[in-house]
Amino acid sequence: MKPIAQTFIINEPNTGVEAVFLTKLDLFFQKKSSVFGVEVQIRETENGFPTRRVVPYGTKVLEASEVSVSENAATATTFEFKTPVLLRTNEQYASVVVPVGGNPDYNIWIGQLGGTDVASNVPIFTNNQLGSLFVSSNDLHFP
């Protein structure tokens, strides 16, 4: 798997909340390495694109043995951050998944507009409009 990023926005209704804490993140893997782990980073974005700037405490590495896989995206792998990650409301961030050592043995489940949800077998015909998916060949640049 090449490094992959999904942008998202912390939307908070007009309650005056300035930030939220992210404590964990669930991802769904189709296959994994038997040796190398995988890292998740929460990064800042610029003009809608992921940057190299990782939010403080926003990284978590799991060993291969800690990663769950499933044939139908039914089993989550939870990345629990050691310290809650502070994210400001109405700001865009990116969750970035990077296989340790650039290992190609990881595949992650994604939903694609026009495709079919593998868990429910329902067509995907709407987009939540809250973020974009990016793939990078080397984790140096996300277009």
C-alpha positions as semicolon CSV with decimal commas, in nm:
position;residue;x (nm);y (nm);z (nm)
1;M;0,000;0,000;0,000
2;K;0,120;0,346;-0,080
3;P;0,068;0,618;0,178
4;I;-0,296;0,725;0,175
5;A;-0,464;1,029;0,328
6;Q;-0,825;1,125;0,399
7;T;-0,905;1,485;0,481
8;F;-1,180;1,571;0,727
9;I;-1,327;1,875;0,898
10;I;-1,418;1,902;1,263
11;N;-1,773;2,034;1,228
12;E;-1,924;2,157;1,550
13;P;-2,264;2,321;1,559
14;N;-2,273;2,681;1,673
15;T;-2,221;2,592;2,037
16;G;-1,900;2,787;2,079
17;V;-1,681;2,479;2,119
18;E;-1,337;2,576;1,989
19;A;-1,177;2,232;1,978
20;V;-1,235;1,861;2,034
21;F;-1,011;1,575;2,146
22;L;-0,947;1,277;1,920
23;T;-0,862;0,971;2,127
24;K;-0,878;0,691;1,870
25;L;-0,939;0,613;1,506
26;D;-1,082;0,297;1,348
27;L;-0,955;0,177;1,010
28;F;-1,046;-0,130;0,808
29;F;-0,776;-0,336;0,637
30;Q;-0,819;-0,593;0,362
31;K;-0,467;-0,733;0,398
32;K;-0,152;-0,668;0,599
33;S;0,215;-0,749;0,628
34;S;0,314;-1,044;0,841
35;V;0,626;-0,856;0,956
36;F;0,598;-0,477;0,927
37;G;0,358;-0,251;1,111
38;V;0,157;0,048;0,999
39;E;0,149;0,409;1,118
40;V;-0,137;0,658;1,137
41;Q;-0,071;1,029;1,157
42;I;-0,308;1,322;1,199
43;R;-0,167;1,603;0,989
44;E;-0,247;1,963;0,922
45;T;-0,369;2,058;0,575
46;E;-0,297;2,355;0,354
47;N;-0,537;2,465;0,080
48;G;-0,718;2,131;0,122
49;F;-0,406;1,914;0,082
50;P;-0,225;1,712;0,351
51;T;0,105;1,860;0,466
52;R;0,402;1,695;0,639
53;R;0,313;1,872;0,968
54;V;0,185;1,617;1,219
55;V;-0,047;1,750;1,490
56;P;0,112;1,721;1,839
57;Y;0,064;1,366;1,976
58;G;-0,105;1,276;1,646
59;T;0,086;0,962;1,556
60;K;0,036;0,597;1,642
61;V;0,224;0,290;1,515
62;L;0,082;-0,061;1,540
63;E;0,278;-0,381;1,499
64;A;0,158;-0,620;1,228
65;S;0,018;-0,850;1,498
66;E;-0,210;-0,566;1,619
67;V;-0,371;-0,509;1,278
68;S;-0,699;-0,688;1,202
69;V;-0,804;-0,777;0,849
70;S;-1,138;-0,880;0,701
71;E;-1,277;-0,978;0,364
72;N;-1,578;-0,748;0,397
73;A;-1,457;-0,451;0,605
74;A;-1,638;-0,589;0,909
75;T;-1,343;-0,583;1,150
76;A;-1,190;-0,255;1,261
77;T;-0,833;-0,191;1,366
78;T;-0,829;0,072;1,639
79;F;-0,543;0,320;1,659
80;E;-0,563;0,463;2,011
81;F;-0,345;0,767;2,066
82;K;-0,130;0,775;2,379
83;T;-0,248;1,130;2,455
84;P;-0,573;1,287;2,326
85;V;-0,510;1,487;2,009
86;L;-0,646;1,844;2,014
87;L;-0,823;1,940;1,691
88;R;-0,970;2,286;1,634
89;T;-1,328;2,310;1,511
90;N;-1,398;2,427;1,157
91;E;-1,044;2,331;1,054
92;Q;-0,947;2,064;0,807
93;Y;-0,705;1,784;0,896
94;A;-0,589;1,463;0,728
95;S;-0,558;1,112;0,863
96;V;-0,255;0,961;0,689
97;V;-0,182;0,588;0,681
98;V;0,181;0,497;0,615
99;P;0,305;0,136;0,604
100;V;0,626;0,100;0,805
101;G;0,926;0,077;0,576
102;G;0,710;0,146;0,270
103;N;0,585;-0,212;0,287
104;P;0,350;-0,291;-0,007
105;D;0,161;-0,570;0,176
106;Y;-0,111;-0,347;0,325
107;N;-0,450;-0,283;0,162
108;I;-0,709;-0,063;0,328
109;W;-1,080;-0,061;0,252
110;I;-1,213;0,261;0,100
111;G;-1,556;0,360;-0,027
112;Q;-1,566;0,503;-0,377
113;L;-1,849;0,699;-0,535
114;G;-2,018;0,472;-0,787
115;G;-1,888;0,160;-0,613
116;T;-2,060;-0,080;-0,374
117;D;-2,023;-0,088;0,004
118;V;-1,867;-0,430;0,070
119;A;-2,021;-0,455;0,417
120;S;-2,382;-0,379;0,319
121;N;-2,375;-0,448;-0,057
122;V;-2,546;-0,109;-0,108
123;P;-2,437;0,120;-0,393
124;I;-2,242;0,430;-0,290
125;F;-2,420;0,716;-0,460
126;T;-2,362;1,009;-0,226
127;N;-2,052;1,184;-0,100
128;N;-2,042;1,343;0,244
129;Q;-1,852;1,640;0,097
130;L;-1,639;1,665;0,413
131;G;-1,308;1,553;0,274
132;S;-1,099;1,408;-0,005
133;L;-0,892;1,092;-0,048
134;F;-0,527;1,122;-0,156
135;V;-0,269;0,859;-0,253
136;S;0,103;0,934;-0,260
137;S;0,372;0,726;-0,422
138;N;0,634;0,825;-0,164
139;D;0,472;1,025;0,122
140;L;0,668;1,332;0,014
141;H;0,388;1,493;-0,179
142;F;0,016;1,458;-0,177
143;P;-0,104;1,631;-0,497
